[in-house]
Amino acid sequence: MTADKKTTNLNIAAKVLVAPWITEASTAAAELNKYIFRVTRDATKKQVEKAIEALYQVKVISVRTINVGGKKRMRGRIEGKTASYKKAIVTVKAGESIDLFGNK
């Protein structure tokens, strides 16, 4: 991989990935080589795959995406809505892992 291509893939990672999704369920899924990330609303599965492979140097097997709609919230009589977002569930090759906490 040339330096330009690697830089381009890291730029894609910066534009596509928002943050890792750290919950009890996502920690349990990590034992099955599945990692959950919050991604931008317009990110495609291919972009998410390239971003994860460039950033964490792992082989991605599959990517599943979920559009999560915002919920209604009330503050007194004023009705509002929380922001919508998109999540991606990334399955990596068996034997590989992503260190989300920086423990290595």
C-alpha positions in Angstrom: 0.0 0.0 0.0 1.5 3.3 -1.0 1.7 6.3 1.3 -1.0 8.2 -0.6 -3.5 5.4 -0.5 -2.9 4.9 3.2 -3.4 8.6 3.9 -6.5 8.6 1.8 -7.9 5.6 3.8 -7.1 7.4 7.1 -8.9 10.5 5.8 -11.9 8.4 5.0 -11.8 6.9 8.5 -11.8 10.4 10.0 -14.8 11.4 7.9 -16.8 8.2 8.4 -16.2 7.0 12.0 -17.6 9.1 14.9 -16.9 7.0 17.9 -16.9 3.4 19.2 -20.1 2.4 20.8 -19.2 1.3 24.4 -22.0 -0.5 26.2 -22.5 -3.7 28.1 -24.0 -5.3 25.0 -21.2 -4.1 22.7 -18.6 -5.4 25.1 -20.3 -8.8 25.1 -20.4 -8.7 21.2 -16.6 -8.0 21.1 -16.1 -11.6 22.4 -17.7 -12.8 19.2 -15.4 -10.5 17.0 -18.2 -8.0 16.5 -17.6 -4.3 17.2 -20.1 -1.5 17.2 -19.3 2.0 16.0 -21.3 5.2 15.6 -20.8 6.5 12.0 -22.0 9.5 10.0 -25.5 9.3 8.6 -24.3 9.2 5.0 -21.6 6.5 5.4 -21.9 3.5 3.3 -20.9 -0.1 4.3 -17.9 0.0 1.9 -16.7 3.3 3.5 -17.0 1.8 7.0 -15.1 -1.3 6.0 -12.2 0.7 4.5 -12.1 3.0 7.5 -11.9 0.1 10.0 -9.3 -1.7 8.0 -7.2 1.4 7.6 -7.5 2.5 11.2 -7.2 -0.8 13.1 -5.3 -3.0 10.6 -7.8 -5.9 10.8 -9.7 -7.8 8.1 -13.4 -7.0 8.0 -15.7 -9.9 7.2 -19.1 -8.0 7.2 -20.7 -4.7 8.0 -24.3 -4.2 9.1 -25.7 -0.7 9.5 -28.6 0.5 11.6 -30.4 3.9 11.3 -31.6 4.8 14.8 -34.4 7.4 14.8 -34.6 10.2 17.4 -37.0 9.9 20.3 -39.6 12.4 21.4 -38.8 14.3 24.6 -40.9 16.7 26.6 -39.7 19.5 28.8 -42.9 20.8 30.4 -45.2 21.5 27.5 -42.4 21.9 25.0 -42.0 18.9 22.7 -38.6 18.2 21.1 -36.7 15.3 19.6 -33.3 13.8 20.2 -30.9 13.5 17.2 -31.0 10.5 14.9 -27.8 8.6 14.3 -26.4 5.6 12.5 -24.6 2.6 14.0 -22.4 0.0 12.2 -21.8 -3.5 13.5 -18.5 -4.7 12.1 -17.4 -8.4 12.2 -13.7 -9.0 12.0 -11.8 -12.1 11.0 -11.5 -14.8 13.7 -8.3 -14.4 15.7 -8.1 -10.6 15.2 -9.4 -8.0 17.6 -9.8 -4.2 17.9 -8.3 -2.6 21.0 -10.9 0.0 21.8 -9.6 0.9 25.3 -5.8 1.1 24.5 -4.8 -1.7 26.8 -2.2 -3.3 24.5 
